[in-house]
Amino acid sequence: MSPVQKYAIGAGIVVLLTLILPLPGWVTLLVILGVIGAPVVGYFMLDPSQRERLKRARRRGIGR
């Protein structure tokens, strides 16, 4: 299982737990936005050259 799959499964579990637990709606929304939104915002903060470098690194596998 790749690291990306592990992160996706972990994020899904966190989102499901926040939806199941009786938390106020705004707390659930903050958790979901933090789990999904933080990596997306971080990616879009990169320069186009950095994004391309990240895509190349993902394609060939980091650390191989």
Biopython code that builds the backbone (N, CA, C, O; Angstrom):
import numpy as np
from Bio.PDB.StructureBuilder import StructureBuilder

atoms = [
    (1, "MET", "N", (0.851, -1.169, 0.000)),
    (1, "MET", "CA", (0.000, 0.000, 0.000)),
    (1, "MET", "C", (0.902, 1.240, 0.000)),
    (1, "MET", "O", (1.841, 1.337, 0.790)),
    (2, "SER", "N", (0.604, 2.174, -0.889)),
    (2, "SER", "CA", (1.451, 3.359, -1.017)),
    (2, "SER", "C", (1.154, 4.340, 0.116)),
    (2, "SER", "O", (0.091, 4.279, 0.732)),
    (3, "PRO", "N", (2.094, 5.240, 0.386)),
    (3, "PRO", "CA", (1.867, 6.241, 1.433)),
    (3, "PRO", "C", (0.649, 7.116, 1.157)),
    (3, "PRO", "O", (-0.054, 7.507, 2.089)),
    (4, "VAL", "N", (0.393, 7.424, -0.100)),
    (4, "VAL", "CA", (-0.764, 8.253, -0.434)),
    (4, "VAL", "C", (-2.059, 7.531, -0.055)),
    (4, "VAL", "O", (-2.992, 8.157, 0.446)),
    (5, "GLN", "N", (-2.119, 6.237, -0.289)),
    (5, "GLN", "CA", (-3.304, 5.466, 0.088)),
    (5, "GLN", "C", (-3.485, 5.449, 1.605)),
    (5, "GLN", "O", (-4.609, 5.532, 2.100)),
    (6, "LYS", "N", (-2.392, 5.342, 2.332)),
    (6, "LYS", "CA", (-2.466, 5.349, 3.792)),
    (6, "LYS", "C", (-3.007, 6.683, 4.295)),
    (6, "LYS", "O", (-3.845, 6.705, 5.196)),
    (7, "TYR", "N", (-2.538, 7.800, 3.724)),
    (7, "TYR", "CA", (-3.030, 9.116, 4.120)),
    (7, "TYR", "C", (-4.511, 9.267, 3.789)),
    (7, "TYR", "O", (-5.270, 9.831, 4.578)),
    (8, "ALA", "N", (-4.921, 8.770, 2.635)),
    (8, "ALA", "CA", (-6.323, 8.878, 2.235)),
    (8, "ALA", "C", (-7.223, 8.075, 3.172)),
    (8, "ALA", "O", (-8.299, 8.541, 3.549)),
    (9, "ILE", "N", (-6.794, 6.887, 3.544)),
    (9, "ILE", "CA", (-7.575, 6.064, 4.468)),
    (9, "ILE", "C", (-7.646, 6.730, 5.838)),
    (9, "ILE", "O", (-8.710, 6.770, 6.456)),
    (10, "GLY", "N", (-6.527, 7.247, 6.308)),
    (10, "GLY", "CA", (-6.511, 7.946, 7.596)),
    (10, "GLY", "C", (-7.404, 9.169, 7.598)),
    (10, "GLY", "O", (-8.124, 9.412, 8.567)),
    (11, "ALA", "N", (-7.365, 9.947, 6.519)),
    (11, "ALA", "CA", (-8.220, 11.128, 6.420)),
    (11, "ALA", "C", (-9.684, 10.726, 6.393)),
    (11, "ALA", "O", (-10.520, 11.383, 7.015)),
    (12, "GLY", "N", (-10.005, 9.654, 5.680)),
    (12, "GLY", "CA", (-11.386, 9.176, 5.637)),
    (12, "GLY", "C", (-11.877, 8.747, 7.000)),
    (12, "GLY", "O", (-13.022, 9.017, 7.360)),
    (13, "ILE", "N", (-11.030, 8.084, 7.760)),
    (13, "ILE", "CA", (-11.413, 7.649, 9.101)),
    (13, "ILE", "C", (-11.656, 8.851, 10.005)),
    (13, "ILE", "O", (-12.621, 8.868, 10.769)),
    (14, "VAL", "N", (-10.785, 9.856, 9.924)),
    (14, "VAL", "CA", (-10.963, 11.061, 10.743)),
    (14, "VAL", "C", (-12.275, 11.763, 10.396)),
    (14, "VAL", "O", (-13.016, 12.178, 11.287)),
    (15, "VAL", "N", (-12.557, 11.892, 9.110)),
    (15, "VAL", "CA", (-13.804, 12.544, 8.685)),
    (15, "VAL", "C", (-15.009, 11.750, 9.161)),
    (15, "VAL", "O", (-15.975, 12.338, 9.647)),
    (16, "LEU", "N", (-14.975, 10.430, 9.035)),
    (16, "LEU", "CA", (-16.105, 9.606, 9.496)),
    (16, "LEU", "C", (-16.305, 9.723, 11.006)),
    (16, "LEU", "O", (-17.439, 9.802, 11.479)),
    (17, "LEU", "N", (-15.212, 9.736, 11.758)),
    (17, "LEU", "CA", (-15.332, 9.869, 13.206)),
    (17, "LEU", "C", (-15.945, 11.202, 13.601)),
    (17, "LEU", "O", (-16.759, 11.263, 14.522)),
    (18, "THR", "N", (-15.558, 12.275, 12.908)),
    (18, "THR", "CA", (-16.129, 13.573, 13.261)),
    (18, "THR", "C", (-17.602, 13.662, 12.882)),
    (18, "THR", "O", (-18.368, 14.391, 13.512)),
    (19, "LEU", "N", (-17.994, 12.922, 11.853)),
    (19, "LEU", "CA", (-19.418, 12.921, 11.481)),
    (19, "LEU", "C", (-20.246, 12.054, 12.428)),
    (19, "LEU", "O", (-21.415, 12.347, 12.675)),
    (20, "ILE", "N", (-19.643, 10.983, 12.960)),
    (20, "ILE", "CA", (-20.367, 10.073, 13.845)),
    (20, "ILE", "C", (-20.471, 10.643, 15.264)),
    (20, "ILE", "O", (-21.524, 10.547, 15.896)),
    (21, "LEU", "N", (-19.389, 11.233, 15.761)),
    (21, "LEU", "CA", (-19.394, 11.756, 17.127)),
    (21, "LEU", "C", (-20.324, 12.957, 17.232)),
    (21, "LEU", "O", (-20.458, 13.728, 16.282)),
    (22, "PRO", "N", (-20.964, 13.115, 18.380)),
    (22, "PRO", "CA", (-21.898, 14.243, 18.550)),
    (22, "PRO", "C", (-21.160, 15.558, 18.833)),
    (22, "PRO", "O", (-21.237, 16.093, 19.939)),
    (23, "LEU", "N", (-20.459, 16.064, 17.843)),
    (23, "LEU", "CA", (-19.755, 17.336, 17.975)),
    (23, "LEU", "C", (-20.592, 18.444, 17.354)),
    (23, "LEU", "O", (-21.426, 18.178, 16.488)),
    (24, "PRO", "N", (-20.380, 19.681, 17.785)),
    (24, "PRO", "CA", (-21.082, 20.782, 17.119)),
    (24, "PRO", "C", (-20.704, 20.836, 15.638)),
    (24, "PRO", "O", (-19.609, 20.427, 15.254)),
    (25, "GLY", "N", (-21.604, 21.335, 14.827)),
    (25, "GLY", "CA", (-21.394, 21.371, 13.382)),
    (25, "GLY", "C", (-20.148, 22.128, 12.964)),
    (25, "GLY", "O", (-19.467, 21.726, 12.020)),
    (26, "TRP", "N", (-19.835, 23.234, 13.660)),
    (26, "TRP", "CA", (-18.677, 24.019, 13.260)),
    (26, "TRP", "C", (-17.374, 23.275, 13.547)),
    (26, "TRP", "O", (-16.398, 23.453, 12.819)),
    (27, "VAL", "N", (-17.338, 22.451, 14.585)),
    (27, "VAL", "CA", (-16.129, 21.665, 14.874)),
    (27, "VAL", "C", (-15.923, 20.623, 13.782)),
    (27, "VAL", "O", (-14.804, 20.429, 13.307)),
    (28, "THR", "N", (-16.991, 19.958, 13.390)),
    (28, "THR", "CA", (-16.917, 18.971, 12.319)),
    (28, "THR", "C", (-16.441, 19.616, 11.027)),
    (28, "THR", "O", (-15.591, 19.066, 10.327)),
    (29, "LEU", "N", (-16.989, 20.780, 10.715)),
    (29, "LEU", "CA", (-16.587, 21.496, 9.508)),
    (29, "LEU", "C", (-15.107, 21.875, 9.554)),
    (29, "LEU", "O", (-14.403, 21.742, 8.553)),
    (30, "LEU", "N", (-14.634, 22.344, 10.703)),
    (30, "LEU", "CA", (-13.214, 22.699, 10.834)),
    (30, "LEU", "C", (-12.307, 21.488, 10.637)),
    (30, "LEU", "O", (-11.270, 21.592, 9.981)),
    (31, "VAL", "N", (-12.686, 20.353, 11.194)),
    (31, "VAL", "CA", (-11.877, 19.142, 11.056)),
    (31, "VAL", "C", (-11.832, 18.695, 9.596)),
    (31, "VAL", "O", (-10.769, 18.363, 9.073)),
    (32, "ILE", "N", (-12.991, 18.690, 8.948)),
    (32, "ILE", "CA", (-13.040, 18.256, 7.549)),
    (32, "ILE", "C", (-12.223, 19.196, 6.672)),
    (32, "ILE", "O", (-11.474, 18.742, 5.807)),
    (33, "LEU", "N", (-12.362, 20.505, 6.886)),
    (33, "LEU", "CA", (-11.584, 21.460, 6.097)),
    (33, "LEU", "C", (-10.082, 21.332, 6.390)),
    (33, "LEU", "O", (-9.254, 21.513, 5.498)),
    (34, "GLY", "N", (-9.744, 21.023, 7.632)),
    (34, "GLY", "CA", (-8.333, 20.854, 7.982)),
    (34, "GLY", "C", (-7.723, 19.622, 7.343)),
    (34, "GLY", "O", (-6.573, 19.647, 6.903)),
    (35, "VAL", "N", (-8.495, 18.541, 7.292)),
    (35, "VAL", "CA", (-7.992, 17.292, 6.728)),
    (35, "VAL", "C", (-7.893, 17.387, 5.206)),
    (35, "VAL", "O", (-6.928, 16.910, 4.609)),
    (36, "ILE", "N", (-8.885, 17.998, 4.593)),
    (36, "ILE", "CA", (-8.915, 18.064, 3.129)),
    (36, "ILE", "C", (-8.288, 19.353, 2.621)),
    (36, "ILE", "O", (-7.539, 19.341, 1.644)),
    (37, "GLY", "N", (-8.591, 20.456, 3.278)),
    (37, "GLY", "CA", (-8.181, 21.756, 2.763)),
    (37, "GLY", "C", (-6.710, 22.083, 2.935)),
    (37, "GLY", "O", (-6.123, 22.731, 2.068)),
    (38, "ALA", "N", (-6.100, 21.655, 4.028)),
    (38, "ALA", "CA", (-4.711, 22.017, 4.295)),
    (38, "ALA", "C", (-3.754, 21.505, 3.213)),
    (38, "ALA", "O", (-2.935, 22.286, 2.728)),
    (39, "PRO", "N", (-3.818, 20.231, 2.813)),
    (39, "PRO", "CA", (-2.919, 19.783, 1.751)),
    (39, "PRO", "C", (-3.189, 20.476, 0.412)),
    (39, "PRO", "O", (-2.258, 20.745, -0.347)),
    (40, "VAL", "N", (-4.452, 20.761, 0.125)),
    (40, "VAL", "CA", (-4.790, 21.425, -1.140)),
    (40, "VAL", "C", (-4.229, 22.840, -1.160)),
    (40, "VAL", "O", (-3.641, 23.263, -2.156)),
    (41, "VAL", "N", (-4.409, 23.570, -0.066)),
    (41, "VAL", "CA", (-3.883, 24.929, 0.007)),
    (41, "VAL", "C", (-2.359, 24.907, -0.068)),
    (41, "VAL", "O", (-1.758, 25.742, -0.744)),
    (42, "GLY", "N", (-1.737, 23.960, 0.620)),
    (42, "GLY", "CA", (-0.285, 23.846, 0.560)),
    (42, "GLY", "C", (0.222, 23.573, -0.844)),
    (42, "GLY", "O", (1.244, 24.122, -1.256)),
    (43, "TYR", "N", (-0.487, 22.730, -1.580)),
    (43, "TYR", "CA", (-0.100, 22.427, -2.958)),
    (43, "TYR", "C", (-0.210, 23.662, -3.840)),
    (43, "TYR", "O", (0.680, 23.937, -4.644)),
    (44, "PHE", "N", (-1.301, 24.407, -3.691)),
    (44, "PHE", "CA", (-1.498, 25.585, -4.539)),
    (44, "PHE", "C", (-0.598, 26.750, -4.155)),
    (44, "PHE", "O", (-0.476, 27.706, -4.921)),
    (45, "MET", "N", (0.037, 26.695, -2.985)),
    (45, "MET", "CA", (0.984, 27.737, -2.602)),
    (45, "MET", "C", (2.345, 27.541, -3.264)),
    (45, "MET", "O", (3.182, 28.443, -3.233)),
    (46, "LEU", "N", (2.574, 26.382, -3.858)),
    (46, "LEU", "CA", (3.840, 26.124, -4.529)),
    (46, "LEU", "C", (3.907, 26.871, -5.858)),
    (46, "LEU", "O", (2.882, 27.138, -6.485)),
    (47, "ASP", "N", (5.144, 27.208, -6.283)),
    (47, "ASP", "CA", (5.342, 27.773, -7.630)),
    (47, "ASP", "C", (5.012, 26.695, -8.648)),
    (47, "ASP", "O", (4.986, 25.513, -8.305)),
    (48, "PRO", "N", (4.761, 27.076, -9.883)),
    (48, "PRO", "CA", (4.553, 26.065, -10.924)),
    (48, "PRO", "C", (5.763, 25.133, -11.086)),
    (48, "PRO", "O", (5.595, 23.942, -11.348)),
    (49, "SER", "N", (6.973, 25.668, -10.932)),
    (49, "SER", "CA", (8.159, 24.805, -11.057)),
    (49, "SER", "C", (8.230, 23.798, -9.904)),
    (49, "SER", "O", (8.640, 22.655, -10.107)),
    (50, "GLN", "N", (7.837, 24.212, -8.705)),
    (50, "GLN", "CA", (7.844, 23.302, -7.563)),
    (50, "GLN", "C", (6.774, 22.224, -7.718)),
    (50, "GLN", "O", (6.992, 21.067, -7.359)),
    (51, "ARG", "N", (5.616, 22.613, -8.258)),
    (51, "ARG", "CA", (4.563, 21.619, -8.509)),
    (51, "ARG", "C", (5.036, 20.580, -9.512)),
    (51, "ARG", "O", (4.804, 19.384, -9.334)),
    (52, "GLU", "N", (5.693, 21.035, -10.556)),
    (52, "GLU", "CA", (6.197, 20.108, -11.570)),
    (52, "GLU", "C", (7.233, 19.167, -10.959)),
    (52, "GLU", "O", (7.228, 17.970, -11.246)),
    (53, "ARG", "N", (8.109, 19.694, -10.130)),
    (53, "ARG", "CA", (9.115, 18.864, -9.463)),
    (53, "ARG", "C", (8.450, 17.823, -8.564)),
    (53, "ARG", "O", (8.884, 16.672, -8.515)),
    (54, "LEU", "N", (7.395, 18.230, -7.852)),
    (54, "LEU", "CA", (6.661, 17.303, -6.995)),
    (54, "LEU", "C", (5.983, 16.209, -7.819)),
    (54, "LEU", "O", (5.983, 15.043, -7.424)),
    (55, "LYS", "N", (5.407, 16.581, -8.957)),
    (55, "LYS", "CA", (4.778, 15.592, -9.834)),
    (55, "LYS", "C", (5.803, 14.587, -10.341)),
    (55, "LYS", "O", (5.531, 13.387, -10.377)),
    (56, "ARG", "N", (6.989, 15.073, -10.736)),
    (56, "ARG", "CA", (8.039, 14.157, -11.205)),
    (56, "ARG", "C", (8.475, 13.225, -10.093)),
    (56, "ARG", "O", (8.677, 12.033, -10.325)),
    (57, "ALA", "N", (8.621, 13.751, -8.895)),
    (57, "ALA", "CA", (9.052, 12.927, -7.761)),
    (57, "ALA", "C", (8.000, 11.868, -7.438)),
    (57, "ALA", "O", (8.343, 10.731, -7.111)),
    (58, "ARG", "N", (6.722, 12.237, -7.527)),
    (58, "ARG", "CA", (5.658, 11.260, -7.269)),
    (58, "ARG", "C", (5.634, 10.173, -8.310)),
    (58, "ARG", "O", (5.409, 9.005, -7.993)),
    (59, "ARG", "N", (5.868, 10.553, -9.571)),
    (59, "ARG", "CA", (5.816, 9.573, -10.654)),
    (59, "ARG", "C", (6.900, 8.523, -10.503)),
    (59, "ARG", "O", (6.640, 7.335, -10.694)),
    (60, "ARG", "N", (8.091, 8.933, -10.168)),
    (60, "ARG", "CA", (9.179, 7.957, -10.086)),
    (60, "ARG", "C", (9.287, 7.325, -8.714)),
    (60, "ARG", "O", (10.033, 6.361, -8.539)),
    (61, "GLY", "N", (8.563, 7.844, -7.739)),
    (61, "GLY", "CA", (8.580, 7.243, -6.412)),
    (61, "GLY", "C", (9.669, 7.858, -5.554)),
    (61, "GLY", "O", (10.855, 7.698, -5.841)),
    (62, "ILE", "N", (9.278, 8.555, -4.512)),
    (62, "ILE", "CA", (10.246, 9.201, -3.644)),
    (62, "ILE", "C", (11.021, 8.159, -2.850)),
    (62, "ILE", "O", (10.435, 7.242, -2.274)),
    (63, "GLY", "N", (12.327, 8.303, -2.824)),
    (63, "GLY", "CA", (13.177, 7.406, -2.067)),
    (63, "GLY", "C", (13.575, 6.121, -2.774)),
    (63, "GLY", "O", (14.174, 5.240, -2.157)),
    (64, "ARG", "N", (13.257, 6.001, -4.045)),
    (64, "ARG", "CA", (13.644, 4.791, -4.755)),
    (64, "ARG", "C", (14.893, 5.022, -5.549)),
    (64, "ARG", "O", (15.375, 4.109, -6.220)),
]
sb = StructureBuilder()
sb.init_structure("model")
sb.init_model(0)
sb.init_chain("A")
sb.init_seg("    ")
for serial, (resi, resn, name, xyz) in enumerate(atoms, 1):
    if name == "N":
        sb.init_residue(resn, " ", resi, " ")
    sb.init_atom(name, np.array(xyz, "f"), 0.0, 1.0, " ", f" {name:<3s}", serial, name[0])
structure = sb.get_structure()
